[in-house]
C-alpha cells in the first residue's frame, strides 16, 4: 500500500472524542495528528503548524490571515462548529483554502440547553441546589416564576432559534423574534406562532431575551447599555451564541443594579474568561463553560459530517457545508 501523502492536523478538542469512526474516515486518505495542548491555539502557534498540513480541523483557534498565509500547502480549514468568526474567511478565499463548517447540526442540543438555563433562572435552581447540598432546607426562600403565558424574545431565528421557538411554544409562551431578514424565516416560523418585531420592541416586551444570531460586525456589541435599559426589571437575558454580542461591562452594571433580574451565559468575550471576570461576582447570574452544543448525539453527528466534508475537499469534491462558497469558483 503506498504511503499516504496527505496530512491532517486536529486542534479541536472535541473532534473524535466520543467515537473513533470520524477519525478513521479521514485516515482513509490522510495521516491524522492531534494537538496535545489541551486548549485553542494562538496565531503564532498556527503559523508554525499549518505549513506542514493539507487540512486542519479547528475549534476556537485563532485562524488569522497571518496564520493562513503562512502555508502554501493548506487546502482545507474545517471548523468544528457553526460559528466561523475565529477564521479569516476572506484570507482563506484569497488563498484558495476551503473553509467547511457545521451549521445547524447541533441546533437541538443548543436549544435544549438554552431552555435549561431559562428554567434554572426561573426556578432559582442553582441557588436551591447549593443551599440544599450544604444541609439547609430553605424551601420558602426559592420562589420561582412560571414560563407559561410569558413572552420570550428570540434574537436570531436560524436553526437554533427555530428550535427554541418550538420548545417555547410547548411551554405556552408568546414568541417574539427580531432578525435582520425576517422575510427569509416567516414561513417556517409560522408553525410556532412567532411574531416578528423590531429589536427595541422585543427588548421592552420580553420576559426572557435569548440570543441566537451569529457574531458579525453588525451584531458585535448588539446588546449594550441602551438595549439593557429597555428590558423589564423582571426580565432575564440568555446568551449561548457568542460573548462579543453582549457588552459584558454594561451587562455587569445592569445586573448589579438589578435593572434586569438575571442572566445566564455560556459564552464570553474572552474564553476562558478568568477567575477575575466581573460578572462572576454577581449572584443573579448562571454560568456554563461554552457547553451548549456538547451532547453525545450532536458531537458524533457533527464529527461524522465534518470528517466526510474534509475527505471530499481533499479529493477535490464539493463538501456539503462550505462557509466561503466563493472559493469554489477559484478552484474550478
Secondary structure, DSSP 8 states (H G I E B T S, - for coil): -----EEEEE--SSTTSS-SHHHHHHHTTEEEEE--SSS---HHHHHHHGGG-SEEEESS--B-HHHHHT-SS--EEEESSS--TTB-HHHHHHTT-EEE---STTHHHHHHHHHHHHHHHHTTHHHHHHHHHTT---TTT------TT-EEEEE--SHHHHHHHHHHHHTT-EEEEE-TTGGGTHHHHGGGTEEE--HHHHHHH-SEEEE-----TTTTT-B-HHHHHHS-TT-EEEE-S-GGGB-HHHHHHHHHTTSSSEEEES--SSSS--TT-GGGG-SSEEE-SS-TT--HHHHHHHHHHHHHHHHHHHTT---S-BS-THHHHHT-
